[in-house]
Amino acid sequence: MKPISLLTPKSPTQLPQTPQALRPPESEFQRRSRWQKFGHWVYETFVLTHTPKIWLKRDREGLMYWEAYDPVNCHRSYFATEAEVRVWLEQRYYR
């Protein structure tokens, strides 16, 4: 039996010819995961871009406040109460 050296390069006929041959076969889970990631990207890009984002935050003194972001206008607003946020949402909807 002939010894095989791991350091000697293989001949060009032994190397895979396409990048696809270098990759192991893709499992069903990986395919599904890829499609889910793509679907999530499409959803975020085309659906969520117009949806306002609202967070309840806390400042350094521990007081709570609301931060709202309108991606249509790229504008941030800050509110002290939930009622103010609701008014902002209503005004934004009817503009």
Long-range contacts (C-beta under 8 A, 24 or more apart in sequence): 52-89, 52-92, 54-85
